[in-house]
Amino acid sequence: MLTEVLIPLSFFLMIFGIVYLIYSTRNRERLALIEKGVDASIFLQGREKGIPMWKIFVVNLAFLLIGCGVGIFIALLITTYTSLEDGAVYPSIIFIMAGIGLLVGFRNAKDLDKR
């Protein structure tokens, strides 16, 4: 009973704490730079260049999902035509193909950034 309340509450507090630390640290860092007289345009530096972050995220997510789908298909083929157990084949092949998908997505996103 107690764990049903504590686990979601602690998860929410952990996420809130991480977000709070990121924003408060960034704010303190910016205030320190402004106090030293550094131009505030450095905060916007690098935003004009390159591909928007959401496009890179979509490309990586697409390749991850493709890798998982191919992994499920390969695991199905392996378990159908061999005597290997389902319990070990499915997770291992899915993780391997998901990792390959992320690697391909990373390289593809890197090529998008060059254009």
Order of alpha helices (4+ residues) and beta strands (2+ residues): alpha-alpha-alpha
